[in-house]
């Protein structure tokens, strides 16, 4: 089970590497050099943006939302204030980009885990386990931190509403598709069930952050797994 410290270590281990800058070619006139330089700037900017998002996820795991200031992220990433503000003029801008990136990374991680399971029925039966593995990732910890903070920050809450809208549509669409591939008799019930699993498992990871050895939480996880198997038996029958 991941503790906050363990999650932070995993995040640091998975940091995006910075690409080495390539030299400008000497051939061609001034216009050509300017055009090539113009093409390279967005790529360098994107690398800076990714590094800052990675550092923000790191800080959210280590410091929580309250301690994840622009200055903390700047220090963690080793990037100048000017470069940070050029990408993210405000803390809210940084959090918006970070949470969207974290949620999409969680979706990609979940998708990759399912793709490693060949049998569509087995994929459905492994739904709870796959979601649990994804909820234990450092990016999920970062999302949970921001969700908790949004209770008191109306601007942050509004941002989360905008960011999560499209992602939740994608999540439900993929859930329906997996259900159809497995031959479930009630795809909409599966959508609700999948959301219930995610919400329940997120709450459990939050509880285990305080005490990873709380046996009652681990017993509750086993109950959720058993409940999921019973649900699968029901929607796969007939």
Rosetta silent file (secondary structure, phi, psi, omega in degrees, C-alpha in Angstrom):
SEQUENCE: XXXXXXXXXXXXXXXXXXXXXXXXXXXXXXXXXXXXXXXXXXXXXXXXXXXXXXXXXXXXXXXXXXXXXXXXXXXXXXXXXXXXXXXXXXXXXXXXXXXXXXXXXXXXXXXXXXXXXXXXXXXXXXXXXXXXXXXXXXXXXXXXXXXXXXXXXXXXXXXXXXXXXXXXXXXXXXXXXXXXXXXXXXXXXXXXXXXXXXXXXXXXXXXXXXXXXXXXXXXXXXXXXXXXXXXXXXXXXX
SCORE:     score description
SCORE:     0.000 S_00000001
   1 L     0.000  137.437 -178.015    0.000    0.000    0.000 S_00000001
   2 L   -80.760  128.305  166.157    1.370    3.461   -0.874 S_00000001
   3 L   -88.970  174.764  176.956    2.020    5.956    1.909 S_00000001
   4 H   -59.440  -40.996 -179.110    2.408    9.662    1.086 S_00000001
   5 H   -64.438  -42.973  179.450    6.193    9.220    1.208 S_00000001
   6 H   -64.957  -39.077  178.467    6.047    6.205   -1.066 S_00000001
   7 H   -63.173  -39.658 -179.875    3.747    7.979   -3.494 S_00000001
   8 H   -65.158  -39.528  178.784    6.122   10.924   -3.623 S_00000001
   9 H   -63.360  -41.148  178.132    9.051    8.628   -4.366 S_00000001
  10 H   -62.264  -40.263 -179.690    7.134    7.007   -7.204 S_00000001
  11 H   -63.061  -45.294 -179.232    6.266   10.399   -8.629 S_00000001
  12 H   -63.367  -37.622 -179.816    9.880   11.527   -8.549 S_00000001
  13 H   -65.483  -26.438 -176.893   10.972    8.300  -10.190 S_00000001
  14 L   -98.874   17.277 -176.190    8.494    8.881  -13.023 S_00000001
  15 L   -64.145  140.515  177.645    9.479   12.489  -13.770 S_00000001
  16 L   -64.570  132.115  175.937    9.520   13.434  -17.435 S_00000001
  17 L   -76.037  148.204  175.712   13.093   13.858  -18.645 S_00000001
  18 L   -83.247  136.401  177.031   14.042   17.146  -20.236 S_00000001
  19 L   -77.647  140.554  176.900   15.123   16.930  -23.867 S_00000001
  20 L   -70.529  135.048 -179.132   18.547   18.340  -24.650 S_00000001
  21 L   -66.994  136.378  179.297   18.246   21.503  -26.777 S_00000001
  22 L   -90.999  149.118 -179.061   19.347   21.008  -30.364 S_00000001
  23 L   -74.838  155.287 -178.989   21.600   23.514  -32.096 S_00000001
  24 L   -82.257  132.571 -177.922   20.306   25.814  -34.802 S_00000001
  25 L   -70.511  145.646 -176.154   21.327   24.806  -38.287 S_00000001
  26 L   -82.553  -23.099 -175.032   23.544   27.270  -40.137 S_00000001
  27 L   -69.518  149.371  174.925   22.083   26.702  -43.603 S_00000001
  28 L    96.735  167.326 -179.488   19.491   29.068  -45.012 S_00000001
  29 L   -86.551 -173.735 -177.143   18.707   32.760  -44.630 S_00000001
  30 H   -62.355  -38.316 -179.291   17.402   34.772  -41.694 S_00000001
  31 H   -63.102  -41.878 -179.018   13.764   33.948  -42.483 S_00000001
  32 H   -65.454  -42.034  178.800   14.427   30.209  -42.422 S_00000001
  33 H   -62.130  -42.990 -179.621   16.265   30.443  -39.080 S_00000001
  34 H   -62.836  -40.683 -179.881   13.429   32.448  -37.612 S_00000001
  35 H   -65.709  -41.728  179.601   10.871   29.898  -38.826 S_00000001
  36 H   -65.997  -41.405  177.817   12.830   26.999  -37.378 S_00000001
  37 H   -60.950  -39.233  179.350   13.245   28.837  -34.094 S_00000001
  38 H   -63.771  -32.777  178.806    9.501   29.457  -34.041 S_00000001
  39 H   -73.957  -29.882 -176.643    8.822   25.736  -34.393 S_00000001
  40 H   -79.470  -29.448 -176.581   11.182   24.872  -31.554 S_00000001
  41 H   -58.002  -46.978  179.454    9.782   27.318  -29.007 S_00000001
  42 H   -60.391  -35.144 -179.997    6.477   25.478  -28.492 S_00000001
  43 H   -67.547  -42.950  177.379    8.357   22.211  -27.955 S_00000001
  44 H   -64.571  -40.657  178.196   10.634   23.778  -25.331 S_00000001
  45 H   -62.570  -37.953  179.406    7.623   25.443  -23.762 S_00000001
  46 H   -67.488  -37.629  177.266    5.808   22.119  -23.620 S_00000001
  47 H   -64.512  -41.487  177.081    8.777   20.467  -21.900 S_00000001
  48 H   -62.549  -43.215  179.768    8.831   23.266  -19.327 S_00000001
  49 H   -61.463  -43.836  179.575    5.097   22.901  -18.834 S_00000001
  50 H   -64.593  -39.659 -179.809    5.382   19.158  -18.305 S_00000001
  51 H   -65.327  -38.737  178.518    8.192   19.589  -15.812 S_00000001
  52 H   -67.824  -41.087  177.589    6.146   22.100  -13.827 S_00000001
  53 H   -63.053  -42.216  178.051    3.089   19.839  -13.807 S_00000001
  54 H   -61.931  -42.570  178.873    5.247   16.955  -12.622 S_00000001
  55 H   -65.918  -36.086  178.593    6.707   19.140   -9.870 S_00000001
  56 H   -65.790  -42.189  176.368    3.219   20.264   -8.849 S_00000001
  57 H   -61.681  -42.150  177.040    2.079   16.639   -8.501 S_00000001
  58 H   -57.700  -48.883 -178.230    5.211   15.977   -6.452 S_00000001
  59 H   -64.751  -40.837  178.950    4.468   18.921   -4.159 S_00000001
  60 H   -61.074  -36.188  176.868    0.809   17.959   -3.716 S_00000001
  61 H   -70.847  -38.575 -174.511    1.947   14.515   -2.549 S_00000001
  62 H   -86.515  -36.279 -170.215    4.626   15.877   -0.218 S_00000001
  63 H  -115.329  -15.721 -171.923    3.077   19.115    1.069 S_00000001
  64 L    80.599  175.701 -176.494   -0.652   18.923    0.393 S_00000001
  65 L   -64.501  -44.120 -176.332   -2.645   21.610   -1.385 S_00000001
  66 L   -60.653  -33.804 -178.119   -1.951   24.374    1.146 S_00000001
  67 L   -89.583   -1.636 -178.325    1.804   23.915    0.813 S_00000001
  68 L   -94.135   79.432  177.848    1.842   23.732   -2.979 S_00000001
  69 L   -91.080  168.673  174.219    2.563   27.344   -3.821 S_00000001
  70 H   -57.039  -41.353 -178.853    4.022   28.707   -7.044 S_00000001
  71 H   -63.752  -40.035  179.859    7.291   29.171   -5.137 S_00000001
  72 H   -65.428  -42.569  179.295    7.310   25.544   -3.952 S_00000001
  73 H   -67.130  -40.528  178.513    6.707   24.232   -7.461 S_00000001
  74 H   -59.261  -44.954  179.754    9.312   26.596   -8.879 S_00000001
  75 H   -67.068  -41.709 -179.851   11.901   25.318   -6.384 S_00000001
  76 H   -63.159  -40.798 -177.794   10.975   21.674   -6.977 S_00000001
  77 H   -81.346  -20.002 -176.339   11.239   22.036  -10.762 S_00000001
  78 L    68.688   36.745 -177.061   14.365   24.204  -10.658 S_00000001
  79 L  -119.249  143.395 -176.174   12.794   26.664  -13.088 S_00000001
  80 L   -66.181  155.936  179.728   12.963   30.454  -12.918 S_00000001
  81 H   -58.504  -41.334 -179.188    9.986   32.524  -11.802 S_00000001
  82 H   -60.446  -41.813  179.227    9.729   34.157  -15.216 S_00000001
  83 H   -67.933  -36.396  178.351    9.481   30.800  -16.976 S_00000001
  84 H   -64.960  -49.654 -176.921    6.900   29.585  -14.472 S_00000001
  85 H   -68.504  -25.434  175.793    4.716   32.666  -14.819 S_00000001
  86 H   -66.186  -35.348  178.547    5.032   32.519  -18.593 S_00000001
  87 H   -84.630  -42.330 -174.903    3.383   29.080  -18.510 S_00000001
  88 L  -136.055   94.348 -177.084    1.050   29.612  -15.537 S_00000001
  89 L   -60.704  -28.636 -178.725    0.313   33.235  -14.571 S_00000001
  90 L  -131.661  163.730  176.320   -1.615   32.164  -11.447 S_00000001
  91 H   -61.939  -37.549  179.330   -1.692   29.274   -9.013 S_00000001
  92 H   -63.636  -39.230  176.309   -5.170   28.388  -10.263 S_00000001
  93 H   -59.830  -43.082  179.472   -3.842   28.114  -13.826 S_00000001
  94 H   -64.062  -44.950 -179.682   -1.158   25.730  -12.580 S_00000001
  95 H   -65.062  -38.541  178.967   -3.648   23.632  -10.624 S_00000001
  96 H   -59.603  -50.191 -179.493   -6.036   23.489  -13.581 S_00000001
  97 H   -65.456  -38.695 -178.138   -3.365   22.133  -15.913 S_00000001
  98 H   -66.024  -46.167 -177.217   -2.002   19.772  -13.266 S_00000001
  99 H   -68.969  -38.190  176.554   -5.326   18.191  -12.362 S_00000001
 100 H   -63.088  -44.290  179.221   -6.354   17.760  -15.991 S_00000001
 101 H   -64.001  -40.069 -179.816   -2.996   16.138  -16.764 S_00000001
 102 H   -65.069  -43.554 -179.859   -3.239   13.930  -13.667 S_00000001
 103 H   -65.464  -40.772  179.702   -6.758   12.769  -14.513 S_00000001
 104 H   -69.069  -34.044  176.017   -5.843   12.011  -18.111 S_00000001
 105 H   -66.541  -37.723  176.109   -2.758   10.118  -16.947 S_00000001
 106 H   -64.137  -41.674  177.279   -4.974    8.066  -14.625 S_00000001
 107 H   -61.189  -43.825 -179.286   -7.313    7.318  -17.537 S_00000001
 108 H   -65.266  -39.402  178.725   -4.351    6.252  -19.675 S_00000001
 109 H   -64.026  -44.818  178.464   -2.987    4.065  -16.885 S_00000001
 110 H   -60.964  -44.616 -179.535   -6.364    2.382  -16.421 S_00000001
 111 H   -60.393  -43.455 -179.121   -6.707    1.842  -20.168 S_00000001
 112 H   -64.682  -38.327  178.578   -3.236    0.271  -20.377 S_00000001
 113 H   -65.151  -41.423  178.873   -3.996   -2.115  -17.507 S_00000001
 114 H   -66.225  -36.549 -177.660   -7.222   -3.249  -19.170 S_00000001
 115 H   -66.298  -20.782  177.782   -5.475   -3.753  -22.502 S_00000001
 116 L   -80.558   -4.980  178.505   -3.176   -6.292  -20.868 S_00000001
 117 L  -106.194  112.772 -172.079   -6.228   -8.468  -20.088 S_00000001
 118 L   -71.513  -41.606 -173.889   -7.280  -10.326  -23.239 S_00000001
 119 L   -81.092  121.355 -178.119  -10.668  -11.700  -22.135 S_00000001
 120 H   -61.827  -32.684  177.168  -13.392   -8.986  -22.004 S_00000001
 121 H   -68.755  -40.902  177.102  -15.276  -10.804  -19.224 S_00000001
 122 H   -64.120  -36.623  176.121  -12.096  -11.015  -17.171 S_00000001
 123 H   -58.615  -44.880  179.984  -11.555   -7.295  -17.774 S_00000001
 124 H   -63.291  -42.890 -178.708  -14.972   -6.613  -16.310 S_00000001
 125 H   -69.422  -23.380  178.845  -14.325   -8.835  -13.307 S_00000001
 126 L   -90.237    4.938 -175.187  -10.983   -7.112  -12.709 S_00000001
 127 H   -53.225  -47.997 -177.808  -12.582   -3.651  -12.733 S_00000001
 128 H   -62.202  -45.084 -179.040  -12.327   -3.187   -8.968 S_00000001
 129 H   -64.301  -42.053 -179.780   -8.676   -4.284   -8.824 S_00000001
 130 H   -64.801  -44.755  178.017   -7.659   -2.070  -11.740 S_00000001
 131 H   -62.006  -38.766  179.432   -9.379    0.962  -10.250 S_00000001
 132 H   -63.616  -43.193  178.657   -7.730    0.279   -6.898 S_00000001
 133 H   -61.764  -41.907 -179.935   -4.283    0.137   -8.493 S_00000001
 134 H   -68.861  -39.945 -179.635   -4.905    3.421  -10.312 S_00000001
 135 H   -65.955  -18.494 -179.574   -6.292    5.151   -7.215 S_00000001
 136 L   -88.394   -1.820 -179.048   -3.059    4.292   -5.388 S_00000001
 137 L   -76.516  153.505  178.364   -0.874    6.207   -7.861 S_00000001
 138 H   -56.489  -35.193  179.191    0.742    9.552   -6.912 S_00000001
 139 H   -65.058  -33.980  176.989   -1.322   11.381   -9.543 S_00000001
 140 H   -68.743  -37.710  175.846   -4.477   10.135   -7.867 S_00000001
 141 H   -59.729  -41.961  179.083   -3.213   11.408   -4.511 S_00000001
 142 H   -62.291  -43.307  178.812   -2.734   14.829   -6.120 S_00000001
 143 H   -61.676  -43.334  179.807   -6.295   14.809   -7.467 S_00000001
 144 H   -61.866  -41.555  178.271   -7.663   13.878   -4.037 S_00000001
 145 H   -58.174  -43.810 -178.014   -5.739   16.727   -2.398 S_00000001
 146 H   -72.303  -37.343  176.577   -7.262   19.247   -4.792 S_00000001
 147 H   -59.580  -41.974  178.971  -10.752   17.775   -4.446 S_00000001
 148 H   -65.363  -41.678 -179.376  -10.562   18.237   -0.675 S_00000001
 149 H   -66.818  -28.953 -176.625   -9.328   21.818   -1.026 S_00000001
 150 L   -67.368  -14.059  176.781  -12.151   22.668   -3.450 S_00000001
 151 L   -61.987  -29.639 -174.266  -14.671   22.416   -0.606 S_00000001
 152 L  -111.421   -5.274 -175.303  -13.496   25.832    0.612 S_00000001
 153 L  -120.739  105.136 -175.448  -12.308   27.443   -2.633 S_00000001
 154 H   -66.930  -36.331  177.894  -15.118   28.363   -5.031 S_00000001
 155 H   -64.433  -42.011  178.570  -12.756   29.247   -7.891 S_00000001
 156 H   -65.149  -40.932  178.711  -11.015   25.905   -7.516 S_00000001
 157 H   -62.933  -41.491  178.635  -14.358   24.092   -7.387 S_00000001
 158 H   -64.198  -39.935  178.030  -15.513   25.829  -10.576 S_00000001
 159 H   -62.094  -45.211 -179.409  -12.266   24.864  -12.288 S_00000001
 160 H   -61.216  -38.216  178.166  -12.670   21.225  -11.270 S_00000001
 161 H   -60.478  -41.445  179.658  -16.191   21.196  -12.662 S_00000001
 162 H   -69.378  -43.050 -176.166  -14.947   22.348  -16.062 S_00000001
 163 H   -67.326  -42.796 -173.141  -11.974   19.987  -16.117 S_00000001
 164 H   -77.697  -18.987 -174.583  -13.826   16.865  -15.008 S_00000001
 165 H   -56.465  -55.587 -177.872  -16.826   17.245  -17.323 S_00000001
 166 H   -67.646  -37.659 -178.334  -15.179   15.914  -20.490 S_00000001
 167 H   -65.239  -39.355  178.907  -13.093   13.359  -18.614 S_00000001
 168 H   -67.734  -34.256  175.286  -16.155   11.873  -16.934 S_00000001
 169 H   -62.938  -44.052  177.834  -17.893   11.600  -20.303 S_00000001
 170 H   -61.780  -42.622  179.987  -14.866    9.684  -21.620 S_00000001
 171 H   -59.877  -47.986 -179.393  -14.873    7.471  -18.529 S_00000001
 172 H   -64.715  -37.946  178.723  -18.543    6.568  -18.923 S_00000001
 173 H   -63.041  -44.228  179.485  -18.097    5.935  -22.657 S_00000001
 174 H   -67.286  -35.973  178.050  -15.207    3.542  -22.035 S_00000001
 175 H   -63.263  -45.090  178.053  -17.164    1.795  -19.273 S_00000001
 176 H   -60.605  -43.055 -178.926  -20.107    1.209  -21.631 S_00000001
 177 H   -62.162  -43.719  178.924  -17.775   -0.104  -24.310 S_00000001
 178 H   -64.636  -36.279  177.368  -16.139   -2.561  -21.918 S_00000001
 179 H   -64.956  -43.234  179.265  -19.567   -3.674  -20.780 S_00000001
 180 H   -64.078  -40.191  178.892  -20.726   -4.260  -24.340 S_00000001
 181 H   -63.655  -33.241 -179.782  -17.558   -6.222  -25.119 S_00000001
 182 H   -84.677  -13.290  179.380  -18.206   -8.421  -22.081 S_00000001
 183 L    83.931   33.132  179.895  -21.893   -8.851  -22.969 S_00000001
 184 L   -68.900  151.242 -177.669  -23.467   -7.176  -19.924 S_00000001
 185 L   -93.186   -3.420 -179.866  -27.263   -6.985  -19.913 S_00000001
 186 L  -148.276   81.549 -177.268  -27.457   -3.499  -18.342 S_00000001
 187 H   -58.906  -36.144 -178.265  -24.703   -1.088  -19.511 S_00000001
 188 H   -69.218  -34.726  174.980  -26.147    1.891  -17.614 S_00000001
 189 H   -64.137  -34.770  177.627  -26.105   -0.047  -14.352 S_00000001
 190 H   -65.848  -39.430  178.520  -22.439   -0.753  -15.056 S_00000001
 191 H   -59.545  -47.753  179.188  -21.741    2.974  -15.491 S_00000001
 192 H   -63.846  -42.369 -179.858  -23.248    3.732  -12.077 S_00000001
 193 H   -62.290  -42.966  179.999  -21.450    0.763  -10.515 S_00000001
 194 H   -63.025  -42.315  177.113  -18.088    1.870  -11.946 S_00000001
 195 H   -62.093  -41.726  179.039  -18.555    5.386  -10.555 S_00000001
 196 H   -60.583  -41.843  177.957  -19.457    3.888   -7.166 S_00000001
 197 H   -60.217  -47.933 -177.919  -16.269    1.831   -7.208 S_00000001
 198 H   -60.857  -46.656 -178.703  -14.106    4.847   -7.995 S_00000001
 199 H   -64.366  -42.392 -179.881  -15.681    7.000   -5.290 S_00000001
 200 H   -65.786  -44.639 -177.936  -15.468    4.247   -2.673 S_00000001
 201 H   -68.631  -34.739  176.041  -11.877    3.358   -3.487 S_00000001
 202 H   -62.008  -42.740  177.468  -10.812    7.008   -3.460 S_00000001
 203 H   -62.320  -37.143  179.230  -12.202    7.323    0.055 S_00000001
 204 H   -67.667  -40.893  178.082  -10.293    4.226    1.140 S_00000001
 205 H   -63.158  -35.415  177.435   -6.998    5.530   -0.205 S_00000001
 206 H   -63.697  -44.956  178.228   -7.610    8.730    1.763 S_00000001
 207 H   -61.870  -40.431 -177.196   -8.162    6.745    4.974 S_00000001
 208 H   -74.232  -15.367  173.476   -5.031    4.674    4.362 S_00000001
 209 H   -62.526  -35.501 -178.324   -2.924    7.813    3.957 S_00000001
 210 H   -78.804  -35.186 -178.969   -3.322    8.363    7.692 S_00000001
 211 L  -154.905   97.973 -176.909   -2.694    4.748    8.690 S_00000001
 212 L   -64.563  -15.224 -175.063   -1.770    2.165    6.024 S_00000001
 213 L   -99.969   12.164  179.745   -2.226   -0.674    8.528 S_00000001
 214 L   -68.703  105.290 -174.071   -5.893   -0.072    9.387 S_00000001
 215 H   -65.285  -31.092 -179.182   -7.249   -3.580    8.994 S_00000001
 216 H   -61.887  -33.992  178.677  -10.884   -2.471    8.912 S_00000001
 217 H   -69.679  -40.748  178.515  -10.189   -0.602    5.653 S_00000001
 218 H   -66.228  -36.157  175.660   -8.550   -3.663    4.119 S_00000001
 219 H   -65.979  -39.678  178.289  -11.532   -5.772    5.183 S_00000001
 220 H   -63.046  -37.261  177.477  -13.846   -3.193    3.605 S_00000001
 221 H   -62.120  -41.090  177.713  -11.842   -3.454    0.384 S_00000001
 222 H   -63.742  -36.769  177.360  -12.412   -7.206    0.342 S_00000001
 223 H   -64.988  -40.060  178.097  -16.140   -6.604    0.794 S_00000001
 224 H   -64.996  -40.159  177.567  -16.156   -4.223   -2.176 S_00000001
 225 H   -61.445  -44.298  179.701  -14.333   -6.817   -4.271 S_00000001
 226 H   -65.022  -39.973  178.154  -16.896   -9.460   -3.327 S_00000001
 227 H   -63.380  -37.596  178.926  -19.744   -7.051   -4.068 S_00000001
 228 H   -65.452  -41.690  178.839  -18.236   -6.342   -7.473 S_00000001
 229 H   -63.282  -38.365  177.347  -18.075  -10.044   -8.324 S_00000001
 230 H   -65.368  -38.636  176.765  -21.730  -10.421   -7.332 S_00000001
 231 H   -62.535  -44.416  179.311  -22.598   -7.463   -9.559 S_00000001
 232 H   -60.564  -42.356  177.891  -20.717   -9.080  -12.458 S_00000001
 233 H   -57.273  -38.808 -176.640  -22.610  -12.344  -11.931 S_00000001
 234 H   -71.841  -47.101 -174.335  -25.870  -10.419  -12.180 S_00000001
 235 H   -80.858  -12.483  177.605  -25.142   -8.321  -15.288 S_00000001
 236 H   -97.555   -5.212 -178.484  -23.467  -11.189  -17.134 S_00000001
 237 L   -77.483  149.298  176.800  -26.299  -13.652  -16.573 S_00000001
 238 L    72.920    0.000    0.000  -28.688  -14.498  -19.404 S_00000001
